[in-house]
Amino acid sequence: MSLGINSIAAGKIDTAYGPFRLEAFSFGGAETIVLHTEDIPGTVDNVLCRIQSECIGHMFSDDACDCSEQIASSLQQINRAKSGLLIYLRQEGMGLGIAGKITSRMTDCRAYFAASEILTHYGIHSVSLISTNKRKILALETAGINVRSHCWHQGKTVLLGSRIRRVVDQVQRGEAHRPIVGDPGKPTVLVLGDLNVDRARVTREPTVAGTGYNCAFYLQKALFMPIIFGKVGRDEYGRLIRHSIEENQLHSLLGIHSGKATGSVDIEATGQASNPFHYVWDKTNNANDYDCENLWQAIQLIGPCEYSFVSSYLFVQKQFQTSAIHQFLKAVHDTRTKLILDLVRRSLAHDVLREFDLNSFSKAALKACLKDLQIYCIVGDMNTFERLGFGSGKSRPDRVVFRELKCNGPQSFLP
């Protein structure tokens, strides 16, 4: 039954994401705004649709607000598809008004009658909804609009931190679907490693690299479903890493550090056969800090993973403090994942240790990091194993030592 929605004005608008038709509707004493492509009305099935509620936060660049990114991402997706619409509903603060926004009350009083009426007005029978909110999906389906699919507004990337708290709360309360879900045909791997940009001294051309990125890239080729966890800065290199992740169709859960720069490594040729390259990188002023709060959010948003791959770059970012390393690994371990620890030679190099006033990182220190944790496997090269006292003296790891660490032993987990 129609509730009396009326089109009161129409025109064109040129946005940063392309031109759209702009139409205003009167509904319940308030104006509702719609941006749509030229084929609407006209296209009626599986129409790409975003229902966006009004928010004053993005008008004043509130750091805790992700509405600007939601709108930008949605308009980009609609423009790429060359078909779709964004419905902007005038219901601030979860439907509680400005007061509800300011006091951050979590009660969700939003209604979606106007959105359903607008879709009906355009003759739309089914939509592909850019949202994971179950209440939106139910409201549309109750009104007779078939939601054929739903997706996260940023595609394969979820930005962690204060802006995602509302979504985390909705997922925990069962009000929203998880934004990233596993593929039934592929083992899921949460990849926790360094994300940085390499710069060769000769060309100076930046290249996205780091154990986290490289591992995820090759795991995907090996028919796993990798999900990158990490943090980048608000800078050019951070944007480059995000672009590369999305361009390669990788899933990611990323924090944005407000104060530290994205990791970068200067690579210089030494001319020595035994050590052909020298690496210069800032070990303390690095955005990718293995944030435990971000990790907790990530775990809520993706659910159980079959594997977790953790690079020993974690040791550097936690400044080799065994308690901090253990706390992070335990948070991963407690998800009942198969925990894989990658001992990266560069993370344990002598020059790195010296920067933290350490002469070595010993087997005893590693045991303290892994105390009471069950490790699925440890991977690395023999030089690193020998330095830590894991060598058998026969160019292979000592299985007894690995059993002491409650580990099955070093092995490849790639098929």
Contacts in CASP RR format, 6 or more apart in sequence:
PFRMAT RR
TARGET T0000
AUTHOR 0000-0000-0000
METHOD contacts of the structure
MODEL  1
MSLGINSIAAGKIDTAYGPFRLEAFSFGGAETIVLHTEDIPGTVDNVLCR
IQSECIGHMFSDDACDCSEQIASSLQQINRAKSGLLIYLRQEGMGLGIAG
KITSRMTDCRAYFAASEILTHYGIHSVSLISTNKRKILALETAGINVRSH
CWHQGKTVLLGSRIRRVVDQVQRGEAHRPIVGDPGKPTVLVLGDLNVDRA
RVTREPTVAGTGYNCAFYLQKALFMPIIFGKVGRDEYGRLIRHSIEENQL
HSLLGIHSGKATGSVDIEATGQASNPFHYVWDKTNNANDYDCENLWQAIQ
LIGPCEYSFVSSYLFVQKQFQTSAIHQFLKAVHDTRTKLILDLVRRSLAH
DVLREFDLNSFSKAALKACLKDLQIYCIVGDMNTFERLGFGSGKSRPDRV
VFRELKCNGPQSFLP
2 117 0 8 1.000
2 120 0 8 1.000
3 27 0 8 1.000
3 28 0 8 1.000
3 113 0 8 1.000
3 117 0 8 1.000
4 27 0 8 1.000
4 117 0 8 1.000
5 25 0 8 1.000
5 26 0 8 1.000
5 27 0 8 1.000
5 32 0 8 1.000
5 114 0 8 1.000
5 117 0 8 1.000
5 118 0 8 1.000
5 121 0 8 1.000
6 25 0 8 1.000
6 26 0 8 1.000
6 27 0 8 1.000
7 23 0 8 1.000
7 24 0 8 1.000
7 25 0 8 1.000
7 121 0 8 1.000
8 24 0 8 1.000
8 25 0 8 1.000
8 26 0 8 1.000
8 31 0 8 1.000
9 23 0 8 1.000
9 24 0 8 1.000
10 21 0 8 1.000
10 22 0 8 1.000
10 23 0 8 1.000
10 24 0 8 1.000
11 21 0 8 1.000
11 22 0 8 1.000
11 23 0 8 1.000
12 19 0 8 1.000
12 20 0 8 1.000
12 21 0 8 1.000
12 22 0 8 1.000
13 19 0 8 1.000
13 20 0 8 1.000
13 21 0 8 1.000
13 22 0 8 1.000
13 35 0 8 1.000
15 35 0 8 1.000
15 75 0 8 1.000
16 72 0 8 1.000
17 72 0 8 1.000
17 75 0 8 1.000
17 76 0 8 1.000
17 78 0 8 1.000
17 79 0 8 1.000
18 75 0 8 1.000
18 79 0 8 1.000
20 35 0 8 1.000
20 36 0 8 1.000
20 37 0 8 1.000
20 75 0 8 1.000
20 78 0 8 1.000
21 35 0 8 1.000
21 36 0 8 1.000
21 37 0 8 1.000
21 38 0 8 1.000
21 40 0 8 1.000
22 33 0 8 1.000
22 34 0 8 1.000
22 35 0 8 1.000
23 33 0 8 1.000
23 34 0 8 1.000
23 36 0 8 1.000
24 31 0 8 1.000
24 32 0 8 1.000
24 33 0 8 1.000
24 34 0 8 1.000
25 31 0 8 1.000
25 32 0 8 1.000
25 33 0 8 1.000
25 34 0 8 1.000
25 114 0 8 1.000
25 118 0 8 1.000
25 121 0 8 1.000
26 32 0 8 1.000
27 113 0 8 1.000
27 114 0 8 1.000
27 117 0 8 1.000
28 114 0 8 1.000
30 90 0 8 1.000
31 90 0 8 1.000
32 87 0 8 1.000
32 88 0 8 1.000
32 89 0 8 1.000
32 90 0 8 1.000
32 114 0 8 1.000
32 118 0 8 1.000
33 87 0 8 1.000
33 88 0 8 1.000
34 85 0 8 1.000
34 86 0 8 1.000
34 87 0 8 1.000
34 88 0 8 1.000
34 118 0 8 1.000
35 75 0 8 1.000
35 85 0 8 1.000
35 86 0 8 1.000
35 88 0 8 1.000
36 84 0 8 1.000
36 85 0 8 1.000
36 86 0 8 1.000
36 122 0 8 1.000
37 78 0 8 1.000
37 79 0 8 1.000
37 82 0 8 1.000
37 83 0 8 1.000
37 84 0 8 1.000
37 85 0 8 1.000
39 82 0 8 1.000
39 83 0 8 1.000
39 84 0 8 1.000
40 47 0 8 1.000
40 83 0 8 1.000
40 84 0 8 1.000
40 85 0 8 1.000
40 122 0 8 1.000
40 124 0 8 1.000
41 122 0 8 1.000
41 123 0 8 1.000
42 122 0 8 1.000
42 123 0 8 1.000
43 83 0 8 1.000
43 84 0 8 1.000
43 124 0 8 1.000
44 122 0 8 1.000
44 123 0 8 1.000
44 124 0 8 1.000
44 125 0 8 1.000
44 126 0 8 1.000
45 124 0 8 1.000
45 125 0 8 1.000
45 126 0 8 1.000
46 126 0 8 1.000
46 127 0 8 1.000
46 128 0 8 1.000
46 148 0 8 1.000
46 149 0 8 1.000
47 83 0 8 1.000
47 84 0 8 1.000
47 85 0 8 1.000
47 119 0 8 1.000
47 124 0 8 1.000
47 126 0 8 1.000
47 127 0 8 1.000
47 128 0 8 1.000
48 77 0 8 1.000
48 78 0 8 1.000
48 81 0 8 1.000
48 83 0 8 1.000
48 84 0 8 1.000
48 85 0 8 1.000
48 127 0 8 1.000
48 128 0 8 1.000
48 130 0 8 1.000
49 84 0 8 1.000
49 85 0 8 1.000
49 86 0 8 1.000
49 87 0 8 1.000
49 119 0 8 1.000
49 124 0 8 1.000
49 127 0 8 1.000
49 128 0 8 1.000
49 129 0 8 1.000
49 130 0 8 1.000
50 70 0 8 1.000
50 71 0 8 1.000
50 74 0 8 1.000
50 78 0 8 1.000
50 85 0 8 1.000
50 86 0 8 1.000
50 87 0 8 1.000
50 129 0 8 1.000
50 130 0 8 1.000
50 131 0 8 1.000
50 153 0 8 1.000
51 86 0 8 1.000
51 87 0 8 1.000
51 89 0 8 1.000
51 112 0 8 1.000
51 115 0 8 1.000
51 129 0 8 1.000
51 131 0 8 1.000
51 136 0 8 1.000
52 67 0 8 1.000
52 70 0 8 1.000
52 71 0 8 1.000
52 74 0 8 1.000
52 86 0 8 1.000
52 87 0 8 1.000
52 88 0 8 1.000
52 89 0 8 1.000
53 88 0 8 1.000
53 89 0 8 1.000
53 91 0 8 1.000
53 92 0 8 1.000
53 93 0 8 1.000
53 94 0 8 1.000
53 95 0 8 1.000
53 110 0 8 1.000
54 88 0 8 1.000
54 89 0 8 1.000
54 90 0 8 1.000
54 91 0 8 1.000
54 92 0 8 1.000
54 93 0 8 1.000
55 65 0 8 1.000
55 67 0 8 1.000
55 92 0 8 1.000
55 93 0 8 1.000
55 101 0 8 1.000
56 92 0 8 1.000
56 98 0 8 1.000
56 101 0 8 1.000
57 65 0 8 1.000
57 67 0 8 1.000
57 101 0 8 1.000
58 65 0 8 1.000
58 67 0 8 1.000
58 68 0 8 1.000
58 71 0 8 1.000
61 68 0 8 1.000
63 162 0 8 1.000
63 163 0 8 1.000
63 258 0 8 1.000
64 162 0 8 1.000
64 163 0 8 1.000
64 165 0 8 1.000
65 163 0 8 1.000
66 159 0 8 1.000
66 163 0 8 1.000
66 164 0 8 1.000
69 153 0 8 1.000
69 154 0 8 1.000
69 159 0 8 1.000
69 163 0 8 1.000
70 153 0 8 1.000
70 154 0 8 1.000
71 86 0 8 1.000
73 130 0 8 1.000
73 153 0 8 1.000
73 154 0 8 1.000
73 155 0 8 1.000
74 86 0 8 1.000
74 130 0 8 1.000
74 153 0 8 1.000
75 86 0 8 1.000
77 130 0 8 1.000
77 155 0 8 1.000
78 84 0 8 1.000
78 85 0 8 1.000
78 86 0 8 1.000
85 122 0 8 1.000
87 114 0 8 1.000
87 115 0 8 1.000
87 118 0 8 1.000
87 119 0 8 1.000
89 110 0 8 1.000
89 112 0 8 1.000
89 114 0 8 1.000
89 115 0 8 1.000
91 97 0 8 1.000
91 109 0 8 1.000
91 110 0 8 1.000
91 111 0 8 1.000
92 98 0 8 1.000
92 100 0 8 1.000
92 101 0 8 1.000
93 100 0 8 1.000
93 101 0 8 1.000
94 100 0 8 1.000
94 101 0 8 1.000
94 105 0 8 1.000
94 106 0 8 1.000
94 107 0 8 1.000
94 108 0 8 1.000
94 109 0 8 1.000
94 110 0 8 1.000
95 108 0 8 1.000
95 109 0 8 1.000
95 110 0 8 1.000
95 111 0 8 1.000
96 105 0 8 1.000
96 107 0 8 1.000
96 109 0 8 1.000
106 166 0 8 1.000
106 169 0 8 1.000
108 135 0 8 1.000
108 175 0 8 1.000
110 135 0 8 1.000
111 139 0 8 1.000
112 135 0 8 1.000
112 136 0 8 1.000
112 139 0 8 1.000
112 140 0 8 1.000
112 143 0 8 1.000
113 139 0 8 1.000
113 143 0 8 1.000
115 136 0 8 1.000
115 139 0 8 1.000
115 140 0 8 1.000
116 139 0 8 1.000
116 140 0 8 1.000
116 143 0 8 1.000
116 144 0 8 1.000
116 145 0 8 1.000
117 143 0 8 1.000
119 127 0 8 1.000
119 140 0 8 1.000
119 143 0 8 1.000
119 145 0 8 1.000
120 143 0 8 1.000
120 145 0 8 1.000
124 145 0 8 1.000
125 145 0 8 1.000
125 146 0 8 1.000
126 145 0 8 1.000
126 146 0 8 1.000
126 147 0 8 1.000
126 148 0 8 1.000
127 140 0 8 1.000
127 145 0 8 1.000
127 146 0 8 1.000
127 147 0 8 1.000
127 148 0 8 1.000
128 147 0 8 1.000
128 148 0 8 1.000
128 149 0 8 1.000
128 150 0 8 1.000
128 151 0 8 1.000
129 136 0 8 1.000
129 137 0 8 1.000
129 140 0 8 1.000
129 147 0 8 1.000
129 149 0 8 1.000
129 150 0 8 1.000
129 151 0 8 1.000
130 150 0 8 1.000
130 151 0 8 1.000
130 152 0 8 1.000
130 153 0 8 1.000
131 137 0 8 1.000
131 150 0 8 1.000
131 151 0 8 1.000
131 153 0 8 1.000
132 150 0 8 1.000
132 151 0 8 1.000
132 152 0 8 1.000
132 167 0 8 1.000
132 171 0 8 1.000
132 176 0 8 1.000
132 177 0 8 1.000
132 178 0 8 1.000
132 179 0 8 1.000
133 170 0 8 1.000
133 175 0 8 1.000
133 176 0 8 1.000
134 174 0 8 1.000
134 175 0 8 1.000
134 176 0 8 1.000
134 177 0 8 1.000
135 175 0 8 1.000
137 147 0 8 1.000
137 150 0 8 1.000
140 147 0 8 1.000
141 147 0 8 1.000
150 177 0 8 1.000
152 158 0 8 1.000
152 179 0 8 1.000
152 180 0 8 1.000
155 246 0 8 1.000
156 180 0 8 1.000
156 245 0 8 1.000
156 246 0 8 1.000
156 249 0 8 1.000
156 250 0 8 1.000
156 251 0 8 1.000
156 252 0 8 1.000
157 242 0 8 1.000
157 245 0 8 1.000
157 246 0 8 1.000
157 251 0 8 1.000
157 252 0 8 1.000
157 254 0 8 1.000
158 164 0 8 1.000
158 179 0 8 1.000
158 180 0 8 1.000
158 252 0 8 1.000
158 253 0 8 1.000
158 254 0 8 1.000
158 298 0 8 1.000
158 301 0 8 1.000
159 254 0 8 1.000
159 255 0 8 1.000
159 256 0 8 1.000
160 231 0 8 1.000
160 253 0 8 1.000
160 254 0 8 1.000
160 255 0 8 1.000
160 291 0 8 1.000
160 294 0 8 1.000
160 297 0 8 1.000
160 298 0 8 1.000
161 255 0 8 1.000
161 256 0 8 1.000
161 293 0 8 1.000
161 294 0 8 1.000
161 297 0 8 1.000
164 297 0 8 1.000
164 301 0 8 1.000
165 297 0 8 1.000
167 176 0 8 1.000
167 179 0 8 1.000
167 301 0 8 1.000
168 297 0 8 1.000
168 300 0 8 1.000
168 301 0 8 1.000
170 176 0 8 1.000
171 177 0 8 1.000
171 178 0 8 1.000
171 300 0 8 1.000
171 301 0 8 1.000
172 300 0 8 1.000
178 301 0 8 1.000
178 302 0 8 1.000
178 303 0 8 1.000
179 301 0 8 1.000
180 227 0 8 1.000
180 251 0 8 1.000
180 253 0 8 1.000
180 301 0 8 1.000
180 302 0 8 1.000
181 302 0 8 1.000
182 188 0 8 1.000
182 225 0 8 1.000
182 302 0 8 1.000
183 225 0 8 1.000
186 223 0 8 1.000
186 224 0 8 1.000
186 225 0 8 1.000
187 224 0 8 1.000
187 225 0 8 1.000
187 306 0 8 1.000
187 307 0 8 1.000
188 224 0 8 1.000
188 225 0 8 1.000
188 226 0 8 1.000
188 227 0 8 1.000
188 302 0 8 1.000
188 304 0 8 1.000
188 305 0 8 1.000
188 306 0 8 1.000
188 307 0 8 1.000
189 216 0 8 1.000
189 219 0 8 1.000
189 224 0 8 1.000
189 225 0 8 1.000
189 226 0 8 1.000
189 227 0 8 1.000
189 305 0 8 1.000
189 306 0 8 1.000
189 307 0 8 1.000
189 308 0 8 1.000
189 309 0 8 1.000
190 226 0 8 1.000
190 227 0 8 1.000
190 229 0 8 1.000
190 298 0 8 1.000
190 302 0 8 1.000
190 305 0 8 1.000
190 307 0 8 1.000
190 308 0 8 1.000
190 309 0 8 1.000
190 332 0 8 1.000
190 337 0 8 1.000
191 212 0 8 1.000
191 215 0 8 1.000
191 216 0 8 1.000
191 219 0 8 1.000
191 226 0 8 1.000
191 227 0 8 1.000
191 228 0 8 1.000
191 229 0 8 1.000
191 308 0 8 1.000
191 309 0 8 1.000
192 212 0 8 1.000
192 229 0 8 1.000
192 230 0 8 1.000
192 290 0 8 1.000
192 295 0 8 1.000
192 308 0 8 1.000
192 309 0 8 1.000
192 310 0 8 1.000
192 311 0 8 1.000
192 314 0 8 1.000
192 332 0 8 1.000
193 210 0 8 1.000
193 211 0 8 1.000
193 212 0 8 1.000
193 215 0 8 1.000
193 229 0 8 1.000
193 230 0 8 1.000
193 288 0 8 1.000
193 309 0 8 1.000
193 310 0 8 1.000
193 311 0 8 1.000
193 313 0 8 1.000
193 314 0 8 1.000
194 210 0 8 1.000
194 211 0 8 1.000
194 212 0 8 1.000
194 263 0 8 1.000
194 288 0 8 1.000
194 311 0 8 1.000
194 313 0 8 1.000
195 208 0 8 1.000
195 210 0 8 1.000
195 212 0 8 1.000
195 213 0 8 1.000
195 228 0 8 1.000
195 230 0 8 1.000
195 231 0 8 1.000
195 232 0 8 1.000
195 241 0 8 1.000
195 262 0 8 1.000
195 263 0 8 1.000
195 288 0 8 1.000
196 209 0 8 1.000
196 210 0 8 1.000
196 237 0 8 1.000
196 241 0 8 1.000
196 262 0 8 1.000
196 263 0 8 1.000
196 264 0 8 1.000
196 265 0 8 1.000
196 281 0 8 1.000
196 286 0 8 1.000
196 288 0 8 1.000
197 206 0 8 1.000
197 207 0 8 1.000
197 208 0 8 1.000
197 209 0 8 1.000
197 237 0 8 1.000
197 238 0 8 1.000
197 240 0 8 1.000
197 241 0 8 1.000
197 262 0 8 1.000
197 263 0 8 1.000
197 264 0 8 1.000
197 265 0 8 1.000
198 206 0 8 1.000
198 207 0 8 1.000
198 208 0 8 1.000
198 209 0 8 1.000
198 210 0 8 1.000
198 264 0 8 1.000
198 265 0 8 1.000
198 267 0 8 1.000
199 205 0 8 1.000
199 206 0 8 1.000
199 207 0 8 1.000
199 264 0 8 1.000
199 265 0 8 1.000
199 266 0 8 1.000
199 267 0 8 1.000
200 207 0 8 1.000
200 267 0 8 1.000
201 266 0 8 1.000
201 267 0 8 1.000
201 268 0 8 1.000
201 269 0 8 1.000
202 269 0 8 1.000
206 237 0 8 1.000
206 240 0 8 1.000
206 264 0 8 1.000
208 240 0 8 1.000
208 241 0 8 1.000
208 244 0 8 1.000
209 265 0 8 1.000
211 311 0 8 1.000
211 313 0 8 1.000
211 342 0 8 1.000
211 344 0 8 1.000
212 228 0 8 1.000
212 309 0 8 1.000
212 311 0 8 1.000
213 228 0 8 1.000
213 241 0 8 1.000
213 244 0 8 1.000
213 245 0 8 1.000
215 226 0 8 1.000
215 309 0 8 1.000
215 311 0 8 1.000
215 342 0 8 1.000
216 226 0 8 1.000
216 227 0 8 1.000
216 228 0 8 1.000
216 250 0 8 1.000
217 248 0 8 1.000
217 250 0 8 1.000
219 226 0 8 1.000
219 309 0 8 1.000
219 414 0 8 1.000
220 226 0 8 1.000
220 248 0 8 1.000
220 249 0 8 1.000
220 250 0 8 1.000
222 414 0 8 1.000
222 415 0 8 1.000
223 415 0 8 1.000
224 307 0 8 1.000
225 251 0 8 1.000
226 250 0 8 1.000
226 251 0 8 1.000
226 309 0 8 1.000
227 251 0 8 1.000
227 252 0 8 1.000
227 253 0 8 1.000
227 302 0 8 1.000
227 305 0 8 1.000
228 245 0 8 1.000
228 250 0 8 1.000
228 251 0 8 1.000
228 252 0 8 1.000
228 253 0 8 1.000
228 254 0 8 1.000
229 252 0 8 1.000
229 253 0 8 1.000
229 254 0 8 1.000
229 294 0 8 1.000
229 295 0 8 1.000
229 298 0 8 1.000
230 252 0 8 1.000
230 253 0 8 1.000
230 254 0 8 1.000
230 255 0 8 1.000
230 288 0 8 1.000
230 290 0 8 1.000
230 291 0 8 1.000
230 294 0 8 1.000
231 254 0 8 1.000
231 255 0 8 1.000
231 256 0 8 1.000
231 257 0 8 1.000
231 287 0 8 1.000
231 288 0 8 1.000
231 289 0 8 1.000
231 291 0 8 1.000
231 294 0 8 1.000
232 238 0 8 1.000
232 241 0 8 1.000
232 242 0 8 1.000
232 254 0 8 1.000
232 255 0 8 1.000
232 256 0 8 1.000
232 257 0 8 1.000
232 262 0 8 1.000
232 263 0 8 1.000
232 287 0 8 1.000
232 288 0 8 1.000
233 256 0 8 1.000
233 257 0 8 1.000
233 258 0 8 1.000
233 259 0 8 1.000
233 260 0 8 1.000
233 261 0 8 1.000
233 262 0 8 1.000
233 287 0 8 1.000
234 256 0 8 1.000
234 257 0 8 1.000
234 258 0 8 1.000
234 259 0 8 1.000
235 261 0 8 1.000
235 262 0 8 1.000
237 261 0 8 1.000
237 262 0 8 1.000
237 263 0 8 1.000
237 264 0 8 1.000
238 262 0 8 1.000
238 287 0 8 1.000
241 262 0 8 1.000
242 252 0 8 1.000
242 254 0 8 1.000
245 252 0 8 1.000
245 254 0 8 1.000
253 294 0 8 1.000
253 297 0 8 1.000
253 298 0 8 1.000
253 301 0 8 1.000
253 302 0 8 1.000
255 291 0 8 1.000
255 294 0 8 1.000
256 287 0 8 1.000
257 287 0 8 1.000
257 288 0 8 1.000
257 289 0 8 1.000
259 287 0 8 1.000
260 285 0 8 1.000
260 286 0 8 1.000
260 287 0 8 1.000
260 289 0 8 1.000
261 282 0 8 1.000
261 285 0 8 1.000
261 286 0 8 1.000
261 287 0 8 1.000
262 286 0 8 1.000
262 287 0 8 1.000
262 288 0 8 1.000
263 281 0 8 1.000
263 282 0 8 1.000
263 286 0 8 1.000
263 287 0 8 1.000
263 288 0 8 1.000
264 281 0 8 1.000
264 282 0 8 1.000
265 279 0 8 1.000
265 280 0 8 1.000
265 281 0 8 1.000
266 279 0 8 1.000
266 280 0 8 1.000
266 281 0 8 1.000
267 277 0 8 1.000
267 278 0 8 1.000
267 279 0 8 1.000
268 277 0 8 1.000
268 278 0 8 1.000
268 279 0 8 1.000
268 280 0 8 1.000
269 276 0 8 1.000
269 277 0 8 1.000
269 278 0 8 1.000
270 276 0 8 1.000
270 277 0 8 1.000
270 278 0 8 1.000
279 346 0 8 1.000
283 316 0 8 1.000
283 317 0 8 1.000
283 352 0 8 1.000
283 355 0 8 1.000
283 356 0 8 1.000
284 319 0 8 1.000
286 317 0 8 1.000
288 313 0 8 1.000
288 317 0 8 1.000
289 317 0 8 1.000
290 314 0 8 1.000
290 317 0 8 1.000
290 318 0 8 1.000
290 328 0 8 1.000
292 327 0 8 1.000
292 328 0 8 1.000
292 331 0 8 1.000
295 328 0 8 1.000
295 331 0 8 1.000
295 332 0 8 1.000
296 331 0 8 1.000
299 331 0 8 1.000
299 335 0 8 1.000
303 335 0 8 1.000
304 335 0 8 1.000
304 336 0 8 1.000
304 337 0 8 1.000
305 335 0 8 1.000
305 337 0 8 1.000
306 337 0 8 1.000
306 338 0 8 1.000
307 337 0 8 1.000
307 338 0 8 1.000
307 339 0 8 1.000
307 340 0 8 1.000
307 376 0 8 1.000
307 413 0 8 1.000
308 332 0 8 1.000
308 335 0 8 1.000
308 337 0 8 1.000
308 338 0 8 1.000
308 339 0 8 1.000
308 340 0 8 1.000
309 340 0 8 1.000
309 342 0 8 1.000
310 329 0 8 1.000
310 332 0 8 1.000
310 339 0 8 1.000
310 340 0 8 1.000
310 341 0 8 1.000
310 342 0 8 1.000
311 342 0 8 1.000
311 344 0 8 1.000
311 347 0 8 1.000
312 341 0 8 1.000
312 342 0 8 1.000
312 343 0 8 1.000
312 344 0 8 1.000
312 347 0 8 1.000
312 348 0 8 1.000
313 344 0 8 1.000
313 347 0 8 1.000
314 325 0 8 1.000
314 328 0 8 1.000
314 329 0 8 1.000
315 325 0 8 1.000
315 347 0 8 1.000
315 348 0 8 1.000
315 361 0 8 1.000
315 369 0 8 1.000
316 347 0 8 1.000
316 352 0 8 1.000
318 324 0 8 1.000
318 325 0 8 1.000
318 328 0 8 1.000
319 356 0 8 1.000
320 353 0 8 1.000
320 356 0 8 1.000
320 358 0 8 1.000
320 361 0 8 1.000
320 365 0 8 1.000
322 365 0 8 1.000
322 368 0 8 1.000
322 369 0 8 1.000
325 369 0 8 1.000
326 368 0 8 1.000
326 369 0 8 1.000
326 370 0 8 1.000
326 371 0 8 1.000
326 373 0 8 1.000
329 339 0 8 1.000
329 341 0 8 1.000
329 369 0 8 1.000
329 370 0 8 1.000
329 373 0 8 1.000
330 372 0 8 1.000
330 373 0 8 1.000
332 339 0 8 1.000
333 339 0 8 1.000
333 373 0 8 1.000
333 374 0 8 1.000
338 376 0 8 1.000
338 413 0 8 1.000
339 373 0 8 1.000
339 374 0 8 1.000
339 375 0 8 1.000
339 376 0 8 1.000
340 375 0 8 1.000
340 376 0 8 1.000
340 377 0 8 1.000
340 378 0 8 1.000
340 379 0 8 1.000
340 413 0 8 1.000
341 370 0 8 1.000
341 375 0 8 1.000
341 377 0 8 1.000
341 378 0 8 1.000
341 379 0 8 1.000
342 378 0 8 1.000
342 379 0 8 1.000
342 380 0 8 1.000
343 378 0 8 1.000
343 379 0 8 1.000
343 380 0 8 1.000
343 384 0 8 1.000
343 385 0 8 1.000
343 388 0 8 1.000
344 380 0 8 1.000
344 384 0 8 1.000
345 380 0 8 1.000
345 381 0 8 1.000
345 383 0 8 1.000
345 384 0 8 1.000
346 352 0 8 1.000
348 361 0 8 1.000
348 384 0 8 1.000
348 387 0 8 1.000
348 388 0 8 1.000
353 359 0 8 1.000
353 360 0 8 1.000
353 361 0 8 1.000
360 387 0 8 1.000
361 388 0 8 1.000
362 388 0 8 1.000
363 388 0 8 1.000
363 389 0 8 1.000
363 390 0 8 1.000
363 401 0 8 1.000
366 388 0 8 1.000
366 405 0 8 1.000
367 404 0 8 1.000
367 405 0 8 1.000
370 405 0 8 1.000
370 406 0 8 1.000
370 407 0 8 1.000
373 406 0 8 1.000
374 406 0 8 1.000
375 405 0 8 1.000
375 406 0 8 1.000
375 407 0 8 1.000
375 408 0 8 1.000
376 407 0 8 1.000
376 408 0 8 1.000
376 413 0 8 1.000
377 407 0 8 1.000
377 408 0 8 1.000
377 409 0 8 1.000
377 410 0 8 1.000
377 411 0 8 1.000
377 413 0 8 1.000
378 402 0 8 1.000
378 405 0 8 1.000
378 407 0 8 1.000
378 409 0 8 1.000
378 410 0 8 1.000
379 410 0 8 1.000
379 411 0 8 1.000
379 412 0 8 1.000
379 413 0 8 1.000
380 410 0 8 1.000
382 391 0 8 1.000
382 395 0 8 1.000
382 396 0 8 1.000
382 397 0 8 1.000
385 391 0 8 1.000
385 397 0 8 1.000
385 410 0 8 1.000
386 393 0 8 1.000
389 398 0 8 1.000
389 401 0 8 1.000
390 397 0 8 1.000
390 398 0 8 1.000
390 401 0 8 1.000
390 402 0 8 1.000
391 397 0 8 1.000
391 398 0 8 1.000
391 401 0 8 1.000
392 398 0 8 1.000
392 399 0 8 1.000
397 409 0 8 1.000
397 410 0 8 1.000
399 409 0 8 1.000
402 408 0 8 1.000
402 409 0 8 1.000
402 410 0 8 1.000
403 409 0 8 1.000
END
